[in-house]
Structures are given as C-alpha cells and as structure tokens.
Amino acid sequence: MAIVHESEIKFKVGLDENRVPEAISWDAEDGGIADAASKAIMLSVWDHKQKDTLRMDLWTKDMPVDEMKQFFHQTLVSMANTFERATDDQKMSATMRDFCDYFAEKLEL
C-alpha cells in the first residue's frame, strides 16, 4: 500500500540551565492542535527490529504530584482500552481495568 498522506506531531521542550524541562508544547496540525501547552509527555515507540520499546518520559518541574498521579491513572486506563482494541483480548483488558481501579483506590483518586 502506498503512503498517500503524511502527518506530523511536534513536541517543543523548553529547558532550564540544567536541562530540566520548564515548558512543553505540541502541535498536531491534522488534529487541529497548535502550540498546546502540556506539563508531561509519555511516549513509547516500538522498535520492530530489536523487538523493544523505546520510551521518552518528560514532565515539567512545576507538574503537581496530584496531577501526575491522575495522569498515570488515565494513561493506564487508556492503555487497557488500546490493548483491547489492538488484541481483542477482553479478559486481559478487564484484568488491566481492575488494576486501574485498584490503583485509583490506593491513590484516592
């Protein structure tokens, strides 16, 4: 199948003198997002040759801990939903969601 369209997502990270993130913004023209501010990024890329996941996790130094906990919870829930769509493994997806409920309960979210 030939590629008929390319889409680009850009992240900009403003760093302090110690190279610690101060500001994060991103653009996704196809999604209608331009210079949107963010406090954190979790990005996973699958290296099919090495059969390994490459990761980038960044957060600004002013990201509140309570928001980080919520960000992790929502990311875990999203991963369970994506796992179900990608694999159609409803049993494991439900198990993942059970963990998400437990995680939220323990963090009092």
C-alpha atoms as an extended CHARMM CRD file, in Angstrom:
* protein
*
       109  EXT
         1         1  MET       CA              0.0000000000        0.0000000000        0.0000000000  PROA      1               0.0000000000
         2         2  ALA       CA              1.3770000000        3.4180000000       -0.9480000000  PROA      2               0.0000000000
         3         3  ILE       CA              1.5790000000        6.2860000000        1.5240000000  PROA      3               0.0000000000
         4         4  VAL       CA             -0.8440000000        8.9570000000        0.3380000000  PROA      4               0.0000000000
         5         5  HSD       CA             -0.6180000000       11.3790000000        3.2520000000  PROA      5               0.0000000000
         6         6  GLU       CA              1.8900000000       12.2270000000        5.9500000000  PROA      6               0.0000000000
         7         7  SER       CA              1.0010000000       13.6370000000        9.3300000000  PROA      7               0.0000000000
         8         8  GLU       CA              3.4160000000       15.2460000000       11.7500000000  PROA      8               0.0000000000
         9         9  ILE       CA              3.3170000000       15.6700000000       15.5070000000  PROA      9               0.0000000000
        10        10  LYS       CA              5.8760000000       18.0340000000       17.0500000000  PROA      10              0.0000000000
        11        11  PHE       CA              6.9150000000       18.4970000000       20.6590000000  PROA      11              0.0000000000
        12        12  LYS       CA              8.8440000000       21.5220000000       21.9160000000  PROA      12              0.0000000000
        13        13  VAL       CA             10.5720000000       21.2990000000       25.2750000000  PROA      13              0.0000000000
        14        14  GLY       CA             11.9300000000       24.4150000000       26.9320000000  PROA      14              0.0000000000
        15        15  LEU       CA             14.8020000000       23.5830000000       29.2740000000  PROA      15              0.0000000000
        16        16  ASP       CA             16.4190000000       25.4580000000       32.1420000000  PROA      16              0.0000000000
        17        17  GLU       CA             20.1870000000       25.8280000000       32.5890000000  PROA      17              0.0000000000
        18        18  ASN       CA             20.3460000000       22.2600000000       33.9980000000  PROA      18              0.0000000000
        19        19  ARG       CA             18.3870000000       20.8700000000       31.0380000000  PROA      19              0.0000000000
        20        20  VAL       CA             15.3170000000       20.2400000000       33.2000000000  PROA      20              0.0000000000
        21        21  PRO       CA             12.0100000000       20.8050000000       31.3750000000  PROA      21              0.0000000000
        22        22  GLU       CA             10.4220000000       24.1740000000       32.1430000000  PROA      22              0.0000000000
        23        23  ALA       CA              7.7610000000       24.1270000000       29.4240000000  PROA      23              0.0000000000
        24        24  ILE       CA              6.3070000000       21.6200000000       26.9760000000  PROA      24              0.0000000000
        25        25  SER       CA              4.1330000000       22.3830000000       23.9730000000  PROA      25              0.0000000000
        26        26  TRP       CA              2.9920000000       20.3760000000       20.9820000000  PROA      26              0.0000000000
        27        27  ASP       CA              1.4740000000       20.7000000000       17.5370000000  PROA      27              0.0000000000
        28        28  ALA       CA             -0.6250000000       18.2200000000       15.5560000000  PROA      28              0.0000000000
        29        29  GLU       CA             -1.9900000000       20.0190000000       12.5130000000  PROA      29              0.0000000000
        30        30  ASP       CA             -4.2200000000       17.1290000000       11.4240000000  PROA      30              0.0000000000
        31        31  GLY       CA             -5.7630000000       17.1050000000       14.8970000000  PROA      31              0.0000000000
        32        32  GLY       CA             -6.2600000000       20.8520000000       14.9700000000  PROA      32              0.0000000000
        33        33  ILE       CA             -3.7230000000       21.3380000000       17.7560000000  PROA      33              0.0000000000
        34        34  ALA       CA             -1.3130000000       24.2600000000       17.5940000000  PROA      34              0.0000000000
        35        35  ASP       CA              1.1770000000       25.1910000000       20.2920000000  PROA      35              0.0000000000
        36        36  ALA       CA             -0.8270000000       23.4620000000       23.0430000000  PROA      36              0.0000000000
        37        37  ALA       CA              0.7840000000       23.6100000000       26.4710000000  PROA      37              0.0000000000
        38        38  SER       CA              1.3850000000       20.4450000000       28.4670000000  PROA      38              0.0000000000
        39        39  LYS       CA              3.0430000000       19.5340000000       31.7520000000  PROA      39              0.0000000000
        40        40  ALA       CA              4.0370000000       15.9620000000       30.8390000000  PROA      40              0.0000000000
        41        41  ILE       CA              4.6890000000       13.5430000000       27.9650000000  PROA      41              0.0000000000
        42        42  MET       CA              4.8580000000        9.7440000000       27.9100000000  PROA      42              0.0000000000
        43        43  LEU       CA              5.8580000000        8.4660000000       24.5100000000  PROA      43              0.0000000000
        44        44  SER       CA              6.5030000000        4.8340000000       23.5340000000  PROA      44              0.0000000000
        45        45  VAL       CA              7.8880000000        3.7520000000       20.1840000000  PROA      45              0.0000000000
        46        46  TRP       CA              8.1230000000        0.1090000000       19.0870000000  PROA      46              0.0000000000
        47        47  ASP       CA             11.4400000000       -0.8820000000       17.5060000000  PROA      47              0.0000000000
        48        48  HSD       CA             10.3370000000       -3.8600000000       15.4130000000  PROA      48              0.0000000000
        49        49  LYS       CA             13.9180000000       -4.8470000000       14.5310000000  PROA      49              0.0000000000
        50        50  GLN       CA             15.1110000000       -5.0260000000       18.1370000000  PROA      50              0.0000000000
        51        51  LYS       CA             11.6890000000       -6.1200000000       19.4530000000  PROA      51              0.0000000000
        52        52  ASP       CA             11.9920000000       -3.4850000000       22.1350000000  PROA      52              0.0000000000
        53        53  THR       CA             10.1660000000       -0.3800000000       23.3010000000  PROA      53              0.0000000000
        54        54  LEU       CA             11.8950000000        2.9830000000       23.2180000000  PROA      54              0.0000000000
        55        55  ARG       CA             10.4830000000        5.4610000000       25.7120000000  PROA      55              0.0000000000
        56        56  MET       CA             10.5600000000        9.1390000000       26.4710000000  PROA      56              0.0000000000
        57        57  ASP       CA              9.0160000000       10.3910000000       29.7110000000  PROA      57              0.0000000000
        58        58  LEU       CA              9.2480000000       14.1100000000       30.4330000000  PROA      58              0.0000000000
        59        59  TRP       CA              7.4920000000       16.3850000000       32.8680000000  PROA      59              0.0000000000
        60        60  THR       CA              7.9770000000       19.9840000000       33.8390000000  PROA      60              0.0000000000
        61        61  LYS       CA              9.3310000000       20.7490000000       37.2740000000  PROA      61              0.0000000000
        62        62  ASP       CA              6.0890000000       22.5030000000       38.1530000000  PROA      62              0.0000000000
        63        63  MET       CA              3.9200000000       19.4490000000       37.3660000000  PROA      63              0.0000000000
        64        64  PRO       CA              1.8720000000       18.9380000000       40.5720000000  PROA      64              0.0000000000
        65        65  VAL       CA              2.1900000000       15.4830000000       42.1410000000  PROA      65              0.0000000000
        66        66  ASP       CA             -1.5940000000       15.0590000000       42.3440000000  PROA      66              0.0000000000
        67        67  GLU       CA             -1.8650000000       15.7390000000       38.6030000000  PROA      67              0.0000000000
        68        68  MET       CA              0.9780000000       13.2800000000       37.9110000000  PROA      68              0.0000000000
        69        69  LYS       CA             -0.9530000000       10.5880000000       39.7780000000  PROA      69              0.0000000000
        70        70  GLN       CA             -4.0730000000       11.3680000000       37.7430000000  PROA      70              0.0000000000
        71        71  PHE       CA             -2.0050000000       11.4120000000       34.5300000000  PROA      71              0.0000000000
        72        72  PHE       CA             -0.6320000000        7.9440000000       35.3090000000  PROA      72              0.0000000000
        73        73  HSD       CA             -4.0910000000        6.6010000000       36.1170000000  PROA      73              0.0000000000
        74        74  GLN       CA             -5.6170000000        7.9600000000       32.9270000000  PROA      74              0.0000000000
        75        75  THR       CA             -2.6600000000        6.6180000000       30.9200000000  PROA      75              0.0000000000
        76        76  LEU       CA             -3.1300000000        3.1460000000       32.4000000000  PROA      76              0.0000000000
        77        77  VAL       CA             -6.8740000000        3.1980000000       31.6000000000  PROA      77              0.0000000000
        78        78  SER       CA             -6.0870000000        4.3310000000       28.0640000000  PROA      78              0.0000000000
        79        79  MET       CA             -3.5390000000        1.5190000000       27.6860000000  PROA      79              0.0000000000
        80        80  ALA       CA             -6.1470000000       -1.0520000000       28.7540000000  PROA      80              0.0000000000
        81        81  ASN       CA             -8.5800000000        0.3110000000       26.1550000000  PROA      81              0.0000000000
        82        82  THR       CA             -5.9200000000        0.3680000000       23.4380000000  PROA      82              0.0000000000
        83        83  PHE       CA             -4.8030000000       -3.1590000000       24.3470000000  PROA      83              0.0000000000
        84        84  GLU       CA             -8.3760000000       -4.4070000000       23.8960000000  PROA      84              0.0000000000
        85        85  ARG       CA             -8.8000000000       -2.6570000000       20.5220000000  PROA      85              0.0000000000
        86        86  ALA       CA             -5.4160000000       -3.9280000000       19.3010000000  PROA      86              0.0000000000
        87        87  THR       CA             -5.6660000000       -7.5390000000       20.5020000000  PROA      87              0.0000000000
        88        88  ASP       CA             -9.3760000000       -8.1780000000       21.1400000000  PROA      88              0.0000000000
        89        89  ASP       CA             -8.2480000000       -9.8320000000       24.4030000000  PROA      89              0.0000000000
        90        90  GLN       CA            -11.2130000000       -8.8790000000       26.5440000000  PROA      90              0.0000000000
        91        91  LYS       CA            -10.1860000000      -10.9770000000       29.5400000000  PROA      91              0.0000000000
        92        92  MET       CA             -6.7720000000       -9.3550000000       29.9510000000  PROA      92              0.0000000000
        93        93  SER       CA             -8.2210000000       -5.9160000000       29.2300000000  PROA      93              0.0000000000
        94        94  ALA       CA            -10.6910000000       -6.4230000000       32.0550000000  PROA      94              0.0000000000
        95        95  THR       CA             -7.8360000000       -7.5020000000       34.3300000000  PROA      95              0.0000000000
        96        96  MET       CA             -5.9240000000       -4.3620000000       33.4040000000  PROA      96              0.0000000000
        97        97  ARG       CA             -9.0080000000       -2.2430000000       34.1960000000  PROA      97              0.0000000000
        98        98  ASP       CA             -9.3250000000       -3.9860000000       37.5610000000  PROA      98              0.0000000000
        99        99  PHE       CA             -5.7580000000       -2.9240000000       38.3040000000  PROA      99              0.0000000000
       100       100  CYS       CA             -6.6190000000        0.6320000000       37.2230000000  PROA      100             0.0000000000
       101       101  ASP       CA             -9.4940000000        0.6330000000       39.7170000000  PROA      101             0.0000000000
       102       102  TYR       CA             -7.1450000000       -0.6560000000       42.4450000000  PROA      102             0.0000000000
       103       103  PHE       CA             -4.5260000000        1.9650000000       41.5080000000  PROA      103             0.0000000000
       104       104  ALA       CA             -7.1180000000        4.7730000000       41.7240000000  PROA      104             0.0000000000
       105       105  GLU       CA             -8.4320000000        3.4640000000       45.0340000000  PROA      105             0.0000000000
       106       106  LYS       CA             -4.9480000000        3.3100000000       46.6020000000  PROA      106             0.0000000000
       107       107  LEU       CA             -4.1550000000        6.8330000000       45.3760000000  PROA      107             0.0000000000
       108       108  GLU       CA             -7.5920000000        8.0600000000       46.4450000000  PROA      108             0.0000000000
       109       109  LEU       CA             -8.3450000000        9.4520000000       43.0070000000  PROA      109             0.0000000000
